[in-house]
Amino acid sequence: MKSLIALIDKLLSNFLVFLMAAIVLVVTWQVFTRFLMTSPSSYTEELARFLLIWIGVLGGAYALRTRAHLGIDIMTTKLHGRQKDMLMIGIYLAIILFSALILVIGGIKLVSLTFTLKQISASLGIKMGYIYTVLPLSGTIMIIYSLDVILDAIKGREITEEVK
């Protein structure tokens, strides 16, 4: 399991860096064409929007892994040992439930619906189902990360507030 987690960590972080670089280039090109060439590019706004969607949703999964999400830690800082482990198991079971129902199942239904309705983006002309595939992908990653934390808690391994 740890080797799978390490592989996902590496792929996800590298992919997010790539997406961030891409959005910087796209927005820079849009500014260049709009203000210096006075002929704005027609596709850059839509592409930047889609990149931002992917960065935001996949970034949420990465933030879950690195424990970078905002949270109320009143209970987790006061508890220690097995009590803290039980609380963390409950929290991550809730994350799994949300990820499975909303992101994976709901995301698959959304992707399927958009492919069935043949929705196409206005400027780029790509199928919107491809844009929405980030939902079940991110949900699956969140489930894997949550299962890793739960297994660590069950085995009695120290669950730190942040991943090193």
C-alpha positions as CSV (number, residue, x, y, z in Angstrom):
1,M,0.0,0.0,0.0
2,K,2.8,2.4,0.9
3,S,4.4,2.0,-2.6
4,L,1.1,2.8,-4.2
5,I,0.7,5.9,-2.0
6,A,4.3,7.0,-2.9
7,L,3.5,6.5,-6.6
8,I,0.3,8.5,-6.4
9,D,2.1,11.2,-4.4
10,K,4.8,11.6,-7.0
11,L,2.4,11.5,-10.0
12,L,-0.1,13.9,-8.4
13,S,2.5,16.4,-7.3
14,N,4.2,16.4,-10.7
15,F,0.9,16.7,-12.5
16,L,-0.2,19.6,-10.4
17,V,3.1,21.4,-11.1
18,F,2.5,20.8,-14.8
19,L,-1.1,22.2,-14.6
20,M,0.2,25.2,-12.7
21,A,2.8,25.9,-15.3
22,A,0.2,25.4,-18.0
23,I,-2.2,27.9,-16.5
24,V,0.6,30.5,-16.1
25,L,1.5,30.1,-19.7
26,V,-2.1,30.3,-20.9
27,V,-3.0,33.4,-18.9
28,T,0.3,35.1,-19.9
29,W,-0.5,34.4,-23.6
30,Q,-4.0,35.8,-23.0
31,V,-2.6,39.0,-21.5
32,F,-0.1,39.3,-24.3
33,T,-2.6,38.8,-27.1
34,R,-5.2,41.1,-25.5
35,F,-3.0,44.1,-24.6
36,L,0.0,43.9,-26.9
37,M,-1.5,42.5,-30.0
38,T,-5.0,43.9,-29.4
39,S,-6.5,40.7,-30.7
40,P,-7.4,38.5,-27.7
41,S,-7.0,34.8,-28.1
42,S,-10.4,33.1,-28.3
43,Y,-9.6,29.9,-26.4
44,T,-7.4,30.9,-23.5
45,E,-10.1,32.0,-21.1
46,E,-11.9,28.7,-21.4
47,L,-8.7,26.7,-21.2
48,A,-7.6,28.6,-18.1
49,R,-11.0,27.9,-16.5
50,F,-10.7,24.2,-17.2
51,L,-7.1,24.1,-15.9
52,L,-8.3,25.9,-12.7
53,I,-11.0,23.3,-12.2
54,W,-8.5,20.5,-12.4
55,I,-6.0,22.3,-10.2
56,G,-8.6,23.0,-7.6
57,V,-10.1,19.5,-7.4
58,L,-6.9,17.6,-7.6
59,G,-5.3,20.1,-5.3
60,G,-8.0,19.2,-2.8
61,A,-6.8,15.6,-2.9
62,Y,-3.2,16.6,-2.5
63,A,-4.1,18.9,0.4
64,L,-5.8,15.9,2.1
65,R,-2.6,13.9,1.7
66,T,-0.4,16.7,3.1
67,R,-3.0,17.6,5.8
68,A,-3.1,21.1,4.5
69,H,-6.9,21.5,4.6
70,L,-8.3,24.0,7.0
71,G,-9.8,22.2,10.0
72,I,-10.9,22.6,13.6
73,D,-8.4,20.8,15.6
74,I,-9.7,21.4,19.1
75,M,-10.5,17.8,19.6
76,T,-7.4,16.3,17.9
77,T,-5.0,18.4,19.9
78,K,-6.6,17.5,23.2
79,L,-6.8,13.7,22.5
80,H,-3.9,11.3,22.5
81,G,-3.2,7.7,21.9
82,R,-6.2,5.4,21.0
83,Q,-8.8,8.1,21.5
84,K,-7.1,10.3,18.9
85,D,-6.8,7.3,16.6
86,M,-10.5,6.6,16.9
87,L,-11.4,10.2,16.2
88,M,-9.1,10.2,13.1
89,I,-10.7,7.0,11.9
90,G,-14.1,8.6,12.2
91,I,-13.0,11.7,10.3
92,Y,-11.4,9.8,7.5
93,L,-14.5,7.4,7.3
94,A,-16.6,10.6,6.7
95,I,-14.1,11.7,4.0
96,I,-14.4,8.3,2.4
97,L,-18.2,8.4,2.5
98,F,-18.2,11.9,0.9
99,S,-15.6,11.0,-1.7
100,A,-17.4,7.8,-2.7
101,L,-20.9,9.3,-2.9
102,I,-20.3,12.8,-4.2
103,L,-17.1,12.7,-6.1
104,V,-16.9,9.1,-7.4
105,I,-20.5,8.1,-7.9
106,G,-21.9,11.6,-8.6
107,G,-18.9,12.3,-10.8
108,I,-19.3,9.2,-12.8
109,K,-23.0,10.0,-13.3
110,L,-22.1,13.6,-14.4
111,V,-19.4,12.4,-16.8
112,S,-21.8,9.8,-18.2
113,L,-24.6,12.4,-18.6
114,T,-22.4,14.9,-20.3
115,F,-21.1,12.3,-22.8
116,T,-24.7,11.1,-23.4
117,L,-25.9,14.7,-24.1
118,K,-22.8,15.3,-26.2
119,Q,-22.0,18.6,-24.4
120,I,-19.1,20.4,-26.0
121,S,-17.1,23.4,-24.7
122,A,-17.8,26.6,-26.7
123,S,-14.2,27.7,-27.6
124,L,-12.1,24.5,-27.5
125,G,-14.8,22.2,-28.9
126,I,-13.8,19.3,-26.5
127,K,-16.4,17.1,-24.8
128,M,-17.2,18.4,-21.3
129,G,-17.1,14.8,-20.0
130,Y,-13.3,15.0,-20.2
131,I,-13.3,18.0,-18.0
132,Y,-15.5,16.4,-15.4
133,T,-13.5,13.2,-15.2
134,V,-11.4,15.0,-12.5
135,L,-14.2,14.4,-10.0
136,P,-14.2,10.6,-9.9
137,L,-10.4,10.7,-10.3
138,S,-9.9,13.0,-7.3
139,G,-12.5,11.1,-5.3
140,T,-10.7,7.8,-5.8
141,I,-7.4,9.4,-4.8
142,M,-9.0,10.8,-1.6
143,I,-10.4,7.4,-0.8
144,I,-6.9,5.8,-1.2
145,Y,-5.3,8.4,1.0
146,S,-8.0,8.1,3.6
147,L,-7.7,4.3,3.7
148,D,-3.9,4.7,4.3
149,V,-4.5,6.9,7.3
150,I,-7.2,4.5,8.7
151,L,-4.9,1.5,8.3
152,D,-2.1,3.4,10.1
153,A,-4.5,4.2,12.9
154,I,-5.7,0.6,13.2
155,K,-2.1,-0.7,13.2
156,G,-1.3,1.8,16.0
157,R,1.1,3.9,13.9
158,E,1.5,7.5,14.9
159,I,-0.8,9.7,12.9
160,T,0.8,13.1,12.6
161,E,-1.0,16.3,11.7
162,E,1.1,16.8,8.6
163,V,2.8,14.4,6.2
164,K,6.6,14.9,5.9
